[in-house]
Each structure stands twice: as C-alpha cells, then as structure tokens.
Amino acid sequence: MSNKNNSLSKLALQKFKKNFWGVFSLSIIACIGLLSVFAYVFAPDASINANQMHLSIHSKSPGFKVEMLTIPSGIESEQNIFSKLSFGENNTDTEIPIASYKVKGDILHYIEYASDGLQGQNKQLELSRFSNSSYKDYIDTRSFIFGTDKYGRDYLSRILIGSRISFFIGFVAVFISLIVGLLMGSIAGYYGGKVDAFIMWIINITWSIPTLLLVIAITLALGKGFWQVFIAVGLTMWVEVARVVRGQIISAKEMQYVTAARALGYNDYRIITKHILPNIFGPLIVISAANFAAAILIESGLSFLGIGAQPPMASWGAMIKDHYSYIILGKPYLALIPGLCIMVLVMAFMLVGNALRDALDVKS
C-alpha cells in the first residue's frame, strides 16, 4: 500500500511539474510568502505597521524623492532582533521632510517641505543634538518607489506589511476549516444514520447563510481585530470541507481495506485516521487551495467594510477603502496597487488549485 501511494505521489508530482502555470503560480506564492514573513526587512519604513506619517508629502506619485532630516530622540530601543522582524522597529526618532538646509556656526537651519509649492517654515536646530555633531549622517534622500498614501506614509512599505494579513489569513482559515470539516465530515460519513442526518442539518443551515453575512456576525460577536477575523473566516469555510470528506468516506468505508481493518479489530478512530483519510487527501488539497483564495477575498472585503484589521495596521482591503475616492481624483494607483496585489495572489492560488486537481486526477 505504501509503495503504491509513493508511486502515485511521485506521478502526481511529475504531472504538476509539467504544468507551467501551476509551477509559476506556486513560485509567486512562495515569493509573496517570503516577502510577508520578512516584510520589515524589505520595507523602506521598518517602523511598527510602517506608520511613519509625513502629512507634508501626502499622496505623492511613485518615484517621489525628498530629503529627510532625522532628529534623534536619545532614547535607546531595547527591542531584540526577533521583535523587530515580527512587529517592526519602535522608532522614537523624529523624521522631517525638508526642502533645503544650511549650517551657520553651530546651528542647522532648514526649511520644512511644503506641498502645493507653498513656502515651508524656516526652523533651526543645534548641532549638539546630533551624535558627534555630525548632522550629515542624519540627512538623506528618501525615495518612495510607490509614492505616499494620503497620510504621507511610504506606500511600498504599507503594501509589504499588508501582505502579512492577506497571506496568513489563508493559512489560519484553512487550518481551522480543515480541523472542523474533517471532524464533522468524518463522523457524518463513517457512522451515518441519525448522526449523519444531524450533522447534515447543521451543514445545510450554515451553507444557507451568506458567507460574508456570517463572517460579519461572528466578527461582531468576537469583536473587531486581527485574530477575530482569522477565526471568523475559518469558522465559515469548514462546510465545504465537511461535505467533501463525508462523501469520500461514504465511498471509502465500503472498500475492502476498510473491511479488512474492521476484521482485524481496529477501532473506528484508527480506521478513519490511518486508513481512510490518507486516501482522500487529494480532493482536500484542491479544496484547501481554493479556500486560500476565498479567505483572502473575504478578509479584503471585511477590511474594506471596516470590520477587518483596524488602523494603523496595514491591510490591502483597508488600503483600497482609504483610497478608492482617489480613482476620480486623479491618483487611481493608490487603490489599484493593493487591488492588483489581491488579484495576483488570489489568481495564483486558483491556478495552483487547478494544477493540483489535474495532477491528482486518477482517471488521467
């Protein structure tokens, strides 16, 4: 049995490798996954939630450059490397966009950057505020590859940090849906009778409620927040898993190897987990890939409605919500960039699901 399974797995892997779009999509998912895990390493603004606001340079076009003056606070951060990689750097310094500067004696004179061509305020700062009076180390030219949002935050950094929610919600939601779906579907399919009828009654009721409405209800019950959305999406996606598992187990429990396992005196738990479930993982893998895409879309919709991740946390759906009015104000890229990111990630998961379906199709 194990040799046969190994040979079938190798055959499926070979078929998957021959599918160009499947492999290409999987590589895109892997790249986005790496970017999301190490988002604070790649993000130009590595502060917590990439939330450094500079209202004087709000809504600037991609490629915008400005000189940035950093005024040290003198407060040393006690964060470790793991904390910085996971949650961002607790930046206590003050950053000021400047139009020009000059030094007279021990005083740094600078003019703050002002949008719309207005004259910024002329301010001065003692050189003793800087380490070793080396002010040049604290003035650099900052490039904003994707421009800035309406609050003057680096848009590329917000996109990178926002990928974490859209990417990881797929894993959490699919994990929750698999646990609940496998449990409910296995019990219903294996035991049948009144147990099956009761579980199918629960499944049909849950299925009849619109997904977005059910997620909103669960989110409101659990409260607004990051993990609440993850749990809510996961609890609405188990129904499809349970239906597929139930159907597969109803067919599999009549097979000869299940009859042989019963004759050997194995208990129901071992028969289900060790003999039946390993043989129905093919359809589950395909459903999981589709559920990844569905979870990303649901989370984006919730964030757009203001129920998902709360500010200042970055989320692609929330970024579209904040900037959709800019589509008619002449800066459509502020809403289109996160929209394209959602589209690419969802499309990648759907193509991987199609490729897995073809590779695991025993008829072909």
Buried (B, 14 or more C-beta within 10 A) or exposed (E): EEEEEEEEEEEBEEBBEEBEEBBBBBEBBEEBBEBBBEBBEBBBBBBBBBBBBBEBBBBBEBEBEBBBBBBEEEEEEEBEEEBBBEEBBEBEBEBBBBBEBEEEEEEBEBBBBBBEEEEBEEBEBEBEBBEEEEBEEBBEEBEBEBBBBBBBBBBBBBBBBBBBBBBBBBBBBBEBBBEBBBBBBBBBBBBBEEEBEEBBEEBEEBBEEEBBEBBBEBBEEBEBBBEBBBBBBBBBBBBBBBBBBBBBBBEBBEEEEBEEBBEEEBEEEEBBEEBBBEBBBBBBBBBBBBBBBBBBBBBBBBBBBEBBBBEBBBBBBBBBBBBBEBBEEEBBBBBBBBBEBBEBBBBBBBBBBBBBBBBBEEEE
